[in-house]
C-alpha cells in the first residue's frame, strides 16, 4: 500500500515539483508553496514565508504529518493538542524523563508496548504524573491502583 501511494505521488507530483533532494531511500519530492492546495496553504500559512527555502525532505515530512492529521478524528486531534500542551508545561527534567521512558518503551516487544500504552490511557493524570516521576512506562512499574474506599 505504501509503495502504491508513493508511486502515485511520484507519478502526479514529480512533473510539477521544483525541489528534488536525495535520501538513502531515493529522491525526496516536495512541492513549492504555489503548488500546495488551498487547504494546505491555509493550514500551513505560518510556514509560507520559509516554505520554498526549506529542504525538500523537511517539506515532505511536514506534508506527511499534515496528511496524517487530516485523517484523525476530532477527538484524536483534541487528545494530541492536549498532549502537546501538557508537554510544553513540563519542566526540562520531566521532559527528559519522558524521553527516557519513550526510548525504553520503544525497545520493548510490540505486545508489551501495546499493553503499557493501554494501561497509560486508563490512568488518571495524577497516576500518569506519579508514574513518570518514578521513571515512566518501560522504566518503572505502573502505579498501584488505589481501591475505592469501603462503605461504612
C-alpha positions as CSV (number, residue, x, y, z in Angstrom):
1,X,0.0,0.0,0.0
2,X,2.8,2.4,0.9
3,X,4.6,1.6,-2.3
4,X,1.5,2.2,-4.3
5,X,0.9,5.6,-2.6
6,X,4.5,6.6,-3.2
7,X,4.2,5.6,-6.9
8,X,1.0,7.7,-7.3
9,X,2.6,10.6,-5.6
10,X,5.7,10.4,-7.8
11,X,3.5,10.0,-10.9
12,X,1.3,13.0,-10.3
13,X,3.6,15.3,-8.4
14,X,7.0,14.7,-9.9
15,X,6.4,16.6,-13.2
16,X,5.5,19.8,-11.3
17,X,7.9,19.6,-8.5
18,X,10.6,22.3,-8.1
19,X,12.8,20.6,-5.5
20,X,14.5,17.2,-5.6
21,X,16.8,16.0,-2.9
22,X,18.3,12.6,-2.4
23,X,18.0,10.5,0.7
24,X,19.1,7.0,1.5
25,X,15.7,5.8,0.2
26,X,15.9,7.7,-3.1
27,X,14.8,11.2,-4.2
28,X,12.7,13.3,-1.9
29,X,10.0,15.1,-3.7
30,X,8.3,18.2,-2.3
31,X,6.1,20.8,-3.9
32,X,6.8,24.5,-3.9
33,X,4.4,26.7,-1.9
34,X,2.4,27.7,-5.1
35,X,1.8,24.0,-5.8
36,X,0.1,23.3,-2.5
37,X,-3.7,23.0,-2.4
38,X,-5.6,26.0,-1.0
39,X,-6.4,23.9,2.1
40,X,-2.8,23.0,2.6
41,X,-1.8,26.7,2.2
42,X,-4.5,27.7,4.7
43,X,-3.4,25.2,7.3
44,X,0.3,25.7,6.8
45,X,0.1,29.5,6.4
46,X,2.6,30.1,9.2
47,X,5.2,28.4,7.0
48,X,4.5,30.4,3.8
49,X,7.5,32.8,4.1
50,X,10.0,30.0,4.7
51,X,8.5,27.1,2.7
52,X,10.3,27.4,-0.6
53,X,13.7,27.8,1.2
54,X,13.2,24.6,3.3
55,X,15.0,21.5,2.2
56,X,12.7,19.1,0.3
57,X,12.9,16.4,2.9
58,X,11.6,18.8,5.6
59,X,8.7,19.9,3.4
60,X,7.9,16.3,2.6
61,X,7.9,15.4,6.3
62,X,5.6,18.3,7.1
63,X,3.2,17.3,4.4
64,X,3.2,13.7,5.6
65,X,2.3,14.8,9.1
66,X,-0.3,17.2,7.7
67,X,-1.9,14.3,5.8
68,X,-1.9,12.1,8.9
69,X,-3.5,14.9,10.9
70,X,-6.3,15.2,8.3
71,X,-7.1,11.5,8.9
72,X,-7.6,11.8,12.6
73,X,-11.0,12.2,14.2
74,X,-11.7,15.5,16.1
75,X,-11.4,13.6,19.4
76,X,-7.9,12.3,18.4
77,X,-6.9,15.8,17.3
78,X,-8.0,17.2,20.6
79,X,-6.1,14.5,22.5
80,X,-2.9,15.3,20.6
81,X,-3.4,19.1,21.3
82,X,-3.8,18.4,25.0
83,X,-0.7,16.1,25.0
84,X,1.3,18.9,23.2
85,X,0.1,21.4,25.8
86,X,1.0,19.1,28.7
87,X,4.5,18.5,27.2
88,X,5.1,22.3,26.9
89,X,4.1,22.8,30.6
90,X,6.6,20.1,31.8
91,X,9.9,21.1,33.4
92,X,13.1,20.2,31.5
93,X,13.7,17.4,34.0
94,X,10.2,16.0,33.4
95,X,10.7,16.2,29.6
96,X,14.0,14.3,29.8
97,X,12.4,11.6,31.9
98,X,9.6,11.3,29.4
99,X,12.1,11.0,26.6
100,X,14.0,8.3,28.5
101,X,10.7,6.4,29.1
102,X,9.8,6.8,25.4
103,X,13.2,5.3,24.3
104,X,12.8,2.4,26.8
105,X,9.2,1.8,25.7
106,X,10.3,1.5,22.1
107,X,12.9,-1.1,23.0
108,X,10.2,-3.4,24.3
109,X,8.4,-6.0,22.2
110,X,5.3,-4.7,20.4
111,X,2.8,-6.6,22.6
112,X,4.3,-5.1,25.7
113,X,4.3,-1.6,24.2
114,X,0.6,-2.0,23.4
115,X,-0.2,-3.3,26.9
116,X,1.7,-0.4,28.5
117,X,0.0,2.2,26.3
118,X,-3.4,0.8,27.1
119,X,-2.6,0.9,30.7
120,X,-1.3,4.5,30.4
121,X,-4.6,5.6,28.7
122,X,-6.6,4.1,31.6
123,X,-4.8,6.1,34.3
124,X,-5.8,9.4,35.7
125,X,-3.5,12.4,35.1
126,X,-2.2,12.1,38.7
127,X,-1.4,8.5,38.3
128,X,0.4,9.2,35.0
129,X,2.4,12.0,36.6
130,X,3.4,9.8,39.5
131,X,4.5,7.0,37.1
132,X,6.6,9.5,35.1
133,X,8.2,10.8,38.3
134,X,9.3,7.2,39.1
135,X,10.7,6.7,35.6
136,X,7.7,6.1,33.4
137,X,6.5,3.2,31.2
138,X,9.3,0.9,30.3
139,X,11.4,2.0,33.2
140,X,9.3,1.8,36.3
141,X,6.4,-0.5,37.3
142,X,3.0,1.1,36.9
143,X,1.3,2.8,39.8
144,X,-0.7,0.5,42.1
145,X,-4.4,1.2,41.6
146,X,-5.9,2.6,44.8
147,X,-9.0,0.6,45.7
148,X,-12.2,2.7,46.3
149,X,-13.0,3.3,50.0
150,X,-15.2,0.7,51.5
151,X,-18.6,1.9,52.6
152,X,-19.1,2.2,56.4
